[in-house]
Amino acid sequence: MVKMVIFFKRKSGMSVEAFQDHWRRTHAAIIVRLPGIRRYVQSHVLPSSYRKGEPVFDAVAESSFDDTQAMKLLSGSPQYAEVLADEPNFIERSSMNSIITDEHVIKDAPAPANGIKSIDFVTHKPGMPIDEFRAYWREVHGPLCAAIPAVRRYVQNPTRRSIYDSGRTPAFDGAAMTWFDSMDALRAAAPTPEFARLRDDVEKFVARDASPFVLTQEHVILA
């Protein structure tokens, strides 16, 4: 399958609560009617993330399809027209962007119920060839993350290679998704030697200043 990861901010002047309610109820009901969609997941940024200011995104959506052809067929459907018509009701359209990815499950375990899902958008280090970045992320960094006991599930979503082959520059080179049992579990893991090794390793292949992250709670709308 192919996965589109979409990220955006709420409509200007809209409360976080109203935004999340509209997205999860009204908009989700429209999305699940899209022809060809196989899986749809919403990740809502945690309320605690707003205590120190606005997070880079309010929301991350994952829409999975059999292939890119199935995605292309959406454009002429009345269901997709409904999606586009509803977006201005709760999304700041100028903030909206996406990457088309392949999913690589590095640590395959069930996502904890009501757990914390960290979503890290990654951009490769300047001067590093994209294929070298992709290989390092999966083969070296992936096992380091999977080895941390507090990490319950870990999935890498690299931007599809065909995007680069077409001459386009994606918003990000991928998104890493990591699940923890709770915020307390994440805090407890942060000072461990395993986490320190992980942070040190990030510097070897990721442009940190171009790689934001959000802490979220996941809602699987269509499995």
SVG drawing of the C-alpha trace seen along z (x, -y; Angstrom):
<svg xmlns="http://www.w3.org/2000/svg" viewBox="-20 -34 48 41">
<polyline fill="none" stroke="black" stroke-width="0.4" points="0.0,0.0 0.9,-3.6 0.3,-6.2 -0.3,-9.9 0.7,-11.7 -1.1,-15.1 -0.3,-17.8 -1.9,-21.1 -3.1,-23.8 -6.6,-24.7 -8.6,-27.5 -7.6,-30.9 -9.6,-31.8 -10.9,-28.3 -10.4,-26.7 -8.4,-23.5 -11.4,-21.7 -13.8,-22.8 -11.2,-21.9 -10.6,-18.4 -14.3,-17.7 -15.0,-18.8 -12.1,-16.8 -12.9,-13.6 -16.6,-13.6 -17.8,-15.6 -14.7,-15.4 -13.9,-11.8 -17.4,-10.7 -16.7,-12.2 -13.2,-10.7 -14.3,-7.1 -16.6,-7.3 -13.7,-8.0 -13.5,-5.3 -10.4,-3.1 -9.3,-4.3 -8.1,-1.3 -7.0,-2.9 -7.5,-6.3 -5.8,-7.5 -6.0,-10.8 -3.3,-12.0 -4.5,-14.9 -1.8,-17.0 -1.9,-16.7 -3.6,-19.6 -0.5,-20.0 1.5,-20.9 -0.2,-24.3 0.9,-25.4 4.1,-27.0 2.7,-28.3 1.4,-27.0 2.8,-23.6 4.1,-23.5 1.0,-21.4 -2.4,-20.8 -3.0,-17.5 -1.5,-14.7 -3.7,-12.4 -2.7,-9.1 -4.7,-7.9 -3.7,-4.6 -4.5,-3.2 -3.6,-0.2 -1.4,-2.2 -0.9,-5.7 -3.4,-5.0 -6.1,-4.6 -5.1,-8.0 -5.2,-9.7 -8.8,-8.3 -10.0,-10.3 -9.8,-13.7 -12.9,-13.1 -15.1,-11.6 -18.0,-13.5 -16.8,-12.2 -13.5,-13.9 -15.3,-17.1 -17.1,-16.9 -13.7,-16.6 -12.4,-19.7 -15.6,-21.6 -15.4,-20.8 -11.7,-21.6 -12.1,-25.4 -14.6,-24.9 -11.8,-23.9 -8.4,-23.9 -6.0,-26.8 -5.6,-25.8 -2.3,-27.7 -0.7,-25.5 -1.7,-22.2 1.0,-20.0 1.6,-16.3 4.1,-13.6 3.5,-10.3 5.2,-7.5 5.9,-3.8 5.4,-2.3 8.3,-0.4 7.3,1.2 10.6,1.4 9.1,2.5 5.9,4.5 3.8,4.5 0.2,3.3 -0.1,-0.4 -0.9,-1.0 -4.5,-2.0 -4.6,-5.8 -0.9,-5.9 1.4,-8.7 2.4,-8.8 5.4,-11.0 5.5,-12.0 8.9,-13.3 9.1,-14.8 12.6,-14.2 14.8,-16.1 18.1,-14.7 21.4,-16.3 22.7,-18.8 25.1,-17.2 24.0,-13.6 22.7,-11.7 19.1,-10.8 19.6,-7.1 22.4,-7.1 20.0,-8.9 17.2,-6.4 19.5,-3.4 21.0,-4.9 17.6,-5.7 16.3,-2.3 19.3,-0.1 21.2,-1.9 18.9,-4.3 15.8,-2.1 17.3,0.7 18.5,-1.8 15.0,-3.1 13.5,0.4 15.9,1.5 14.5,-1.1 12.2,0.8 9.8,-2.1 9.2,-2.2 6.1,0.0 5.8,-0.4 8.0,-2.2 7.2,-2.9 9.2,-4.8 7.4,-6.4 10.0,-7.5 8.9,-9.8 8.6,-7.7 11.7,-7.5 9.7,-8.4 9.1,-11.9 12.9,-12.7 13.2,-10.9 10.6,-13.3 12.7,-16.3 10.4,-17.4 11.5,-18.4 9.1,-17.0 8.1,-19.0 10.0,-16.3 12.0,-13.2 9.7,-11.2 7.9,-10.8 8.9,-8.6 6.1,-7.4 6.9,-6.1 4.4,-4.9 4.8,-5.0 2.4,-3.8 2.1,-7.3 3.8,-10.7 5.3,-9.4 6.8,-6.5 8.3,-8.8 9.7,-11.1 11.2,-8.2 12.9,-6.9 14.4,-10.3 17.4,-10.3 18.4,-6.7 21.7,-5.8 19.7,-4.2 17.9,-7.4 21.1,-9.4 22.6,-7.1 19.5,-7.7 19.8,-11.5 23.5,-11.4 22.7,-9.3 20.1,-11.7 22.9,-14.3 24.6,-12.0 21.9,-12.0 19.1,-14.5 18.9,-18.3 17.5,-19.0 16.4,-22.6 14.3,-21.4 12.8,-18.4 9.9,-19.3 7.9,-16.9 4.5,-16.8 3.2,-14.7 -0.2,-13.3 -2.9,-10.8 -3.9,-8.5 -7.5,-7.8 -7.9,-5.0 -11.0,-5.9 -10.8,-3.2 -8.7,-0.1"/>
</svg>
